[in-house]
Amino acid sequence: MKKNFKMYLSIAAAVLALGMAAVAFIPVNAEVKETDTLPGRVYFGEISVGGMTQAEAEAAVEEYMKGIQSQTITVKAGKNTAQIPVSQLGVAWSNPEIVTEAAGLGKSGNLITRYKAMKDLENTDKVYDLSFEVDSQKVEQALKANAEKLNTEAVDAQLSRVSGGFDIKPGSQGVNVNIEKSLEVLNKFFDTEWKGGSGTVELVADVVDPKATEEEFAKVKDLLGSFHTSYSSSGAGRSKNVENGANLINGALLLPGESFSVYEAVSPFDAEHGYELAGSYENGTTVETYGGGICQVSTTLYNAVIRAELEVTERSNHSMIVNYVDPSADAAIAGTYKDLKFVNNTDAPIYIEGYTADRELYFNIFGHETRPANREVSFVSETLSTTQPGTQYQAAPSKPIGYISQTQSSHTGYTAQLWKVVTVDGVEESREVFNKSSYNASPTIIQVGTASSNPSAVGAMNAAIGSQNRGAINAAIAQWNDAALAAAAAAAQQQAEAEAAAQQPPEGQQPPEGQEGEGGQPTEGGDANPGGENPEDNKTEENKPEGGGGEPLAPENPEGGEGAEG
């Protein structure tokens, strides 16, 4: 026990001796001077800050930051690159605490530690790395501003109708910068790698698959629904509009779940986009508008769509009946308030084929048929009621009395409904009302001339037109047309002349005084009907010609473009 104790004392004495020896090696005059300035040979990155106060050191770094804002960083996304100035990334100094740390060199710890730190600075530079950070908001703005250079759009596969079949061209994947993850990468780069010059950063990018692929388009093989209508009676303008609308829709593709708007596909309606003036329905009358006839396009497509059993989300009937489909089987287009919209509710893409041939308009819907082969769908129109239109007479103040012209054909009013009938192996499985429609009656409109220099004639014609009675109008025309008025005036003049002549006795002869006529009444000239009108003058013929202008042909299937029913 005594031996061990002596050994411990020996060891302690040795340690103490070594410590005293170390102190003995420090120069007697060694002092650690504490000042407000940073020690010499201290660097912040490439910036020499030795001998500066803390404020001066901070100012030196800030000045350095201003100088490097013009440096550019190359960012990459796959094969795509873009050069972005540091200033656009909002790069800022992120470790200002090194100023305080540098200022404390040789001023903390015991005398030996402090002395050693100062002694090291005499032989070696003390370099503090500068760290930086970016402004997340500015990074996002910069990446979005360079999106066209960095991102690559995915290219959809292409599907086209060729020689009765389909041709498919492959698509390609795209690249889209992931801004959130790329922000993390940029922060790490500026915090640990960047030295103030140019640099290159690989951003995080997501692979974008095309919406339409070859595999999906390969499913499009089957004819799901078709329909056609005739426009053989249409004029040149309306025919051009029908053909233009079919061309604009032809080749439309709908992926599963996508919606289609006919109005968006075929508008705007103007000459610049291939449309001409043709008849349209507007406020119960027919008017000329660009795009007249476009409703036959939407109607024909509607009938193909419902036979393909796609989901119709918007459909409106015309305000008045059309004659190229049965009642309730139409679909009107009018501005943005009447549109035909439907959704691809199948599991495969839909291809719409539209074309014209021999004055016939065709639409075919192709896709992937999943319905049983023994199941058939048909649509049956049922008229529920009719309203006769009648005839409406309108005054034409600019036309002379005797002018009559038909300006609009009549349209019978209808209420109707369309039945959807499903048969399986020829046996009816279901029958349901698919839609209901109401069409306004519109009268035949006939304009009747009322222009005359005789106010009484104008008043008489307006009164006759107000009665809306054809017989009264014919009678007024017969009495008050210019020829009748001229004949009456001539007859009156002739009558007056005859009476004047009768009042003059033969030369040299005086009429007997006190002579009395028949019935004891004195007479003046003996006219049997003094001052009266010839009854024949007011006589009208039952089928007297109505004069002026012929009756125009009825407007042909008028429905039209913007603001009117097309």
VENGI-V497055 format. One record per residue. RES is the residue in one letter. PHI is phi in radians with two decimals (none if undefined). NEAR is the number of other C-alpha atoms within 10 Angstrom. D_CENTER is the distance of its C-alpha to the mean C-alpha in Angstrom with 2 decimals. Layout:
RES	PHI	NEAR	D_CENTER
RES	PHI	NEAR	D_CENTER
//
This chain:
M	none	5	103.58
K	-1.14	6	105.34
K	-1.11	7	104.38
N	-1.10	9	100.64
F	-1.08	9	100.76
K	-1.10	10	102.42
M	-1.16	11	99.72
Y	-1.07	11	96.91
L	-1.13	10	98.74
S	-1.17	11	98.98
I	-1.13	11	95.27
A	-1.04	11	94.34
A	-1.12	12	96.77
A	-1.17	12	95.24
V	-1.07	11	91.71
L	-1.07	11	92.95
A	-1.15	12	94.76
L	-1.07	12	91.68
G	-1.07	11	89.74
M	-1.15	11	92.54
A	-1.16	11	92.61
A	-1.09	11	88.90
V	-1.11	13	89.39
A	-1.12	10	92.39
F	-1.34	8	90.28
I	-1.26	12	88.05
P	-0.94	8	89.57
V	-1.05	8	91.58
N	-1.61	5	89.77
A	-1.18	9	86.26
E	-2.37	11	83.91
V	-1.82	15	80.14
K	-1.46	10	79.01
E	-1.73	13	76.08
T	-2.24	12	74.00
D	-1.50	11	70.62
T	-1.75	18	69.44
L	-1.33	24	67.99
P	-1.06	23	70.57
G	-1.19	16	70.79
R	1.09	16	69.11
V	-1.80	23	66.05
Y	-2.22	20	62.66
F	-1.86	22	59.09
G	1.13	16	57.53
E	-1.66	15	58.67
I	-1.64	15	59.51
S	-1.44	18	63.24
V	-2.05	25	63.67
G	-1.03	19	67.40
G	1.45	17	69.32
M	-1.56	19	66.25
T	-1.27	17	65.83
Q	-1.07	18	62.97
A	-1.10	10	61.05
E	-1.17	15	61.71
A	-1.13	25	60.60
E	-1.11	18	57.30
A	-1.12	13	56.80
A	-1.13	16	57.56
V	-1.17	21	54.86
E	-1.09	13	52.30
E	-1.14	11	53.26
Y	-1.07	14	52.90
M	-1.07	17	49.37
K	-1.12	11	48.41
G	-1.27	11	49.74
I	-1.72	16	47.79
Q	-1.16	18	44.32
S	-1.47	15	43.85
Q	-1.11	15	44.50
T	-2.00	20	41.63
I	-1.97	18	40.81
T	-1.55	14	39.45
V	-1.90	21	37.04
K	-2.18	20	36.39
A	-2.37	22	33.91
G	1.16	18	35.25
K	-1.52	9	35.70
N	-1.60	13	33.40
T	-2.36	18	34.98
A	-2.66	17	34.29
Q	-1.79	16	36.80
I	-2.14	19	36.33
P	-1.08	17	38.85
V	-0.99	20	40.77
S	-1.09	17	39.79
Q	-1.37	18	36.10
L	-1.70	23	37.16
G	1.16	17	39.10
V	-1.22	21	42.35
A	-2.38	18	45.19
W	-1.23	15	48.86
S	-1.98	13	49.10
N	-2.23	14	52.89
P	-1.17	15	54.71
E	-1.16	9	57.33
I	-1.18	16	59.19
V	-1.13	20	60.54
T	-1.14	11	62.50
E	-1.12	11	63.53
A	-1.17	23	64.87
A	-1.15	22	66.65
G	-1.59	17	68.47
L	-1.02	19	69.94
G	1.28	23	73.71
K	-2.12	18	73.60
S	-2.38	11	73.36
G	1.58	11	75.64
N	-1.37	9	79.43
L	-1.04	14	81.36
I	-1.13	13	81.28
T	-1.08	13	77.49
R	-1.15	18	76.88
Y	-1.08	20	79.42
K	-1.07	12	77.95
A	-1.07	16	74.43
M	-1.22	17	75.71
K	-1.14	13	77.92
D	-1.07	12	75.00
L	-1.18	16	73.14
E	-1.30	12	76.12
N	-1.98	9	75.50
T	-2.42	10	71.78
D	-1.23	14	68.53
K	-1.78	20	66.55
V	-1.95	16	62.87
Y	-1.78	17	60.11
D	-1.25	16	56.73
L	-1.49	23	53.80
S	-1.97	22	50.80
F	-2.33	23	47.26
E	-2.42	19	44.06
V	-1.93	24	40.41
D	-1.54	14	37.93
S	-1.02	18	35.36
Q	-1.19	11	32.65
K	-1.23	15	33.35
V	-1.07	23	33.50
E	-1.06	18	30.04
Q	-1.10	14	28.73
A	-1.17	16	30.70
L	-1.19	23	29.55
K	-1.18	15	25.88
A	-1.15	12	26.56
N	-1.84	16	28.16
A	-1.03	14	25.71
E	-1.10	13	24.95
K	-1.40	15	28.72
L	-1.60	23	29.54
N	-1.58	25	26.81
T	-2.12	20	26.38
E	-1.20	16	23.17
A	-1.21	18	23.92
V	-1.87	17	23.48
D	-1.22	18	22.45
A	-1.10	18	24.79
Q	-1.92	16	23.80
L	-2.18	22	24.25
S	-2.40	16	24.82
R	-1.54	14	26.58
V	-2.40	9	29.97
S	0.88	7	32.92
G	1.37	6	32.16
G	-2.23	9	31.60
F	-2.26	15	29.33
D	-1.99	13	29.66
I	-2.04	16	28.73
K	-1.93	12	28.59
P	-1.16	15	29.16
G	-1.77	17	26.93
S	-2.61	15	28.27
Q	-1.32	14	28.32
G	-2.08	17	26.98
V	-2.25	20	28.51
N	-2.35	19	27.06
V	-1.10	21	29.35
N	-1.53	17	30.30
I	-1.11	19	30.48
E	-1.10	12	32.59
K	-1.29	12	35.20
S	-1.19	21	35.23
L	-1.10	20	36.11
E	-1.11	14	39.18
V	-1.12	16	40.20
L	-1.14	23	40.00
N	-1.09	19	42.01
K	-1.14	16	44.66
F	-1.08	20	44.88
F	-1.27	22	45.44
D	-1.37	19	47.78
T	-2.13	13	50.07
E	-2.01	15	49.61
W	-1.23	17	48.53
K	-2.01	16	51.43
G	1.76	20	49.71
G	-1.82	12	48.92
S	-1.34	15	46.15
G	-2.96	16	45.08
T	-2.25	16	42.82
V	-2.25	16	40.90
E	-1.54	15	39.35
L	-1.36	21	36.22
V	-1.57	20	35.14
A	-2.23	19	32.22
D	-1.70	15	30.58
V	-1.41	16	30.12
V	-1.92	16	26.59
D	-1.44	16	26.57
P	-1.13	17	23.95
K	-1.19	13	21.64
A	-1.94	21	22.75
T	-2.02	20	26.48
E	-1.03	16	28.99
E	-1.10	12	30.53
E	-1.20	16	27.42
F	-1.19	26	26.67
A	-1.12	16	30.35
K	-1.32	16	29.83
V	-1.37	20	27.67
K	-2.38	15	30.48
D	-1.87	14	30.38
L	-1.48	15	28.97
L	-1.57	21	27.62
G	-2.91	21	26.60
S	-2.60	22	26.54
F	-2.85	18	26.45
H	-2.57	21	26.93
T	-2.37	19	27.23
S	-1.78	17	29.04
Y	-2.21	19	27.91
S	-1.12	11	31.42
S	-1.58	11	31.89
S	-1.37	19	28.79
G	-1.32	12	29.30
A	-1.08	11	28.23
G	-1.12	17	25.00
R	-1.15	29	23.76
S	-1.07	21	24.95
K	-1.08	20	23.04
N	-1.15	28	19.74
V	-1.09	26	20.57
E	-1.16	22	21.50
N	-1.12	21	18.46
G	-1.10	25	16.13
A	-1.10	25	18.48
N	-1.15	15	18.47
L	-1.21	15	14.72
I	-1.59	21	14.92
N	-0.96	17	18.36
G	1.54	16	18.91
A	-1.12	16	15.96
L	-2.08	21	17.30
L	-2.19	20	16.86
L	-1.34	19	19.14
P	-0.91	15	20.86
G	1.58	14	18.78
E	-1.40	13	15.34
S	-1.89	15	12.86
F	-2.23	17	11.32
S	-2.03	15	8.89
V	-1.14	21	10.36
Y	-1.01	22	7.97
E	-1.14	13	5.29
A	-1.31	14	8.70
V	-1.89	20	10.37
S	-1.53	18	8.56
P	-1.44	17	9.48
F	-1.69	23	12.87
D	-2.75	15	15.53
A	-1.11	11	18.66
E	-1.06	8	17.44
H	-1.81	13	15.22
G	1.58	15	18.18
Y	-1.74	27	18.12
E	-2.19	23	21.24
L	-1.28	22	22.42
A	-2.79	30	23.40
G	-1.13	28	24.20
S	-2.44	30	21.80
Y	-1.55	25	22.63
E	-2.72	20	22.36
N	0.95	11	24.65
G	1.37	13	27.14
T	-2.26	19	27.62
T	-1.84	22	26.42
V	-2.34	19	24.77
E	-1.65	18	23.79
T	-2.42	26	20.11
Y	-1.20	26	18.20
G	1.68	35	16.93
G	-0.97	32	19.71
G	1.91	35	20.38
I	-1.15	35	16.93
C	-1.18	32	17.87
Q	-1.20	32	20.70
V	-1.14	29	18.41
S	-1.14	29	16.56
T	-1.16	26	20.04
T	-1.12	26	21.78
L	-1.12	31	19.35
Y	-0.98	26	19.70
N	-1.20	23	23.44
A	-1.24	22	23.39
V	-1.11	24	21.29
I	-1.25	23	23.68
R	-1.35	20	26.63
A	-1.40	22	25.40
E	1.07	16	25.19
L	-1.32	19	21.78
E	-1.44	16	20.48
V	-1.51	17	18.49
T	-1.81	13	16.57
E	-2.68	13	15.29
R	-2.74	19	17.04
S	-2.29	20	18.33
N	-1.44	25	21.26
H	-1.23	24	21.75
S	-1.28	21	23.65
M	-2.28	22	26.39
I	-1.15	26	27.72
V	-2.02	21	26.84
N	-1.94	9	29.53
Y	-1.65	16	28.02
V	-2.49	17	27.90
D	-1.21	16	30.00
P	-0.93	24	29.12
S	1.32	27	26.68
A	-1.89	26	25.45
D	-1.77	25	22.53
A	-2.56	24	18.79
A	-1.51	27	17.25
I	-2.11	30	13.89
A	-2.63	24	13.71
G	0.96	18	10.93
T	-1.83	11	8.86
Y	-1.67	11	12.29
K	-2.29	20	13.36
D	-2.45	23	11.54
L	-1.92	24	13.27
K	-2.24	18	12.58
F	-2.62	21	15.31
V	-2.14	20	16.61
N	-1.35	23	19.10
N	-1.70	18	22.05
T	-1.72	19	24.58
D	-1.66	15	26.34
A	-2.46	21	25.30
P	-1.09	24	22.39
I	-2.05	29	21.13
Y	-2.03	25	21.04
I	-1.85	21	19.69
E	-1.88	21	21.80
G	-2.33	24	21.12
Y	-2.80	19	23.58
T	-2.17	19	25.77
A	-2.78	9	29.55
D	0.92	8	32.19
R	1.11	15	29.79
E	-2.08	14	28.58
L	-1.87	22	25.03
Y	-2.14	20	25.02
F	-2.34	26	22.78
N	-2.21	23	24.30
I	-1.92	24	23.20
F	-1.90	22	25.15
G	-3.04	24	25.87
H	-1.93	19	28.87
E	-1.37	17	30.92
T	-2.09	10	32.56
R	-1.39	11	33.50
P	-1.04	8	37.20
A	-1.16	9	38.23
N	-1.57	10	40.25
R	-1.82	14	37.36
E	-2.22	17	35.56
V	-2.08	17	32.72
S	-2.42	12	32.62
F	-2.27	18	31.08
V	-2.14	16	33.27
S	-1.54	19	32.36
E	-2.26	16	34.69
T	-1.52	16	35.04
L	-1.65	12	36.27
S	-2.79	10	37.04
T	-2.30	15	36.91
T	-2.26	14	37.10
Q	-1.29	14	38.78
P	-1.45	16	37.06
G	1.31	13	40.14
T	-2.25	18	40.39
Q	-2.15	19	39.50
Y	-1.77	22	41.45
Q	-2.19	20	40.08
A	-1.25	19	42.12
A	-2.07	18	41.54
P	-1.06	15	43.41
S	-1.55	12	43.05
K	-1.85	17	44.70
P	-1.26	20	48.48
I	-1.05	28	50.17
G	1.97	24	50.37
Y	-1.42	20	46.76
I	-2.41	25	44.85
S	-2.58	20	41.55
Q	-1.46	20	39.05
T	-1.87	18	35.50
Q	-2.65	21	33.68
S	-1.36	21	34.68
S	-1.44	19	34.88
H	-2.26	21	32.65
T	-1.22	18	34.41
G	-1.45	20	32.84
Y	-2.44	21	32.46
T	-2.08	18	31.84
A	-2.63	21	31.33
Q	-2.50	21	30.50
L	-1.98	20	29.72
W	-1.68	20	32.03
K	-1.74	18	31.34
V	-2.04	17	34.66
V	-2.01	17	35.64
T	-2.10	15	38.92
V	-2.19	14	40.86
D	0.96	10	43.53
G	1.41	10	43.16
V	-1.80	11	43.87
E	-1.13	13	41.34
E	-1.73	12	40.28
S	-2.69	12	37.73
R	-2.56	15	36.24
E	-2.44	11	33.57
V	-1.27	14	31.43
F	-1.57	16	27.90
N	-2.76	16	26.29
K	-2.30	19	27.54
S	-2.45	20	26.53
S	-2.29	21	27.93
Y	-2.02	21	27.95
N	-1.28	19	29.35
A	-1.38	20	32.44
S	-2.37	24	32.28
P	-1.31	20	35.63
T	-1.16	18	36.99
I	-1.93	18	36.85
I	-2.14	18	39.90
Q	-1.64	20	40.51
V	-2.15	28	44.14
G	-1.19	25	45.58
T	-2.26	27	47.41
A	-1.25	21	48.32
S	-2.85	19	52.08
S	-1.41	10	54.54
N	-1.73	12	56.30
P	-1.00	10	54.85
S	-1.13	10	56.57
A	-1.16	21	54.83
V	-1.07	21	51.37
G	-1.09	13	52.20
A	-1.15	18	53.55
M	-1.19	29	50.46
N	-1.11	19	48.05
A	-1.14	14	50.28
A	-1.17	21	50.26
I	-1.13	23	46.44
G	-1.07	15	46.25
S	-1.31	13	48.36
Q	0.93	14	45.78
N	-1.95	13	48.91
R	-1.13	14	49.11
G	-1.10	13	52.92
A	-1.13	17	53.05
I	-1.17	23	50.62
N	-1.08	22	52.73
A	-1.12	18	55.89
A	-1.15	22	54.52
I	-1.10	30	53.44
A	-1.07	24	56.91
Q	-1.46	21	58.59
W	-1.98	23	56.47
N	-1.24	23	55.19
D	-1.01	19	56.72
A	-1.15	14	59.13
A	-1.15	15	60.44
L	-1.12	15	60.85
A	-1.16	12	62.68
A	-1.14	12	64.95
A	-1.12	18	65.74
A	-1.12	12	66.53
A	-1.14	12	68.78
A	-1.12	15	70.55
A	-1.10	16	71.13
Q	-1.12	12	72.53
Q	-1.14	12	74.81
Q	-1.10	16	75.97
A	-1.11	14	76.77
E	-1.14	11	78.75
A	-1.13	13	80.68
E	-1.13	17	81.57
A	-1.11	11	82.74
A	-1.18	11	84.91
A	-1.19	14	86.42
Q	-1.32	12	87.51
Q	-1.62	12	89.69
P	-1.26	11	93.28
P	-0.99	9	95.01
E	-1.04	6	96.79
G	1.52	5	100.11
Q	-2.23	8	99.41
Q	-1.86	9	98.59
P	-1.22	10	97.08
P	-1.04	7	99.67
E	-1.32	6	99.46
G	1.31	7	98.69
Q	-1.21	11	97.53
E	-1.92	11	95.43
G	-1.45	11	92.84
E	-1.10	9	92.31
G	1.51	6	92.23
G	1.37	8	94.13
Q	-1.75	9	91.05
P	-1.14	12	91.30
T	-2.09	13	88.99
E	-2.13	11	87.48
G	1.65	15	87.45
G	1.32	13	87.40
D	-1.20	12	83.64
A	-1.25	8	82.92
N	-2.45	8	79.45
P	-1.05	13	79.64
G	1.17	11	76.33
G	-1.52	10	74.42
E	-1.82	13	71.46
N	-1.17	12	71.83
P	-0.94	7	70.31
E	-1.20	7	68.92
D	-1.14	13	66.75
N	-1.71	13	64.42
K	-1.34	11	64.37
T	-1.99	14	60.94
E	-1.61	10	60.35
E	-1.08	9	58.37
N	-2.04	8	56.14
K	-1.12	11	56.24
P	-0.96	12	53.62
E	-1.59	17	50.64
G	1.20	17	50.53
G	0.56	15	47.68
G	0.47	12	44.70
G	-1.46	11	44.00
E	-1.62	14	41.41
P	-1.26	11	38.17
L	-1.13	10	36.76
A	-1.12	13	34.34
P	-1.01	17	30.64
E	-1.67	19	29.42
N	0.75	24	26.73
P	-1.30	29	24.72
E	-2.82	32	21.10
G	-2.48	33	18.37
G	-1.61	32	15.18
E	-0.95	20	13.24
G	1.47	17	15.16
A	-2.19	25	17.49
E	-1.45	33	17.80
G	-1.68	33	17.23
//
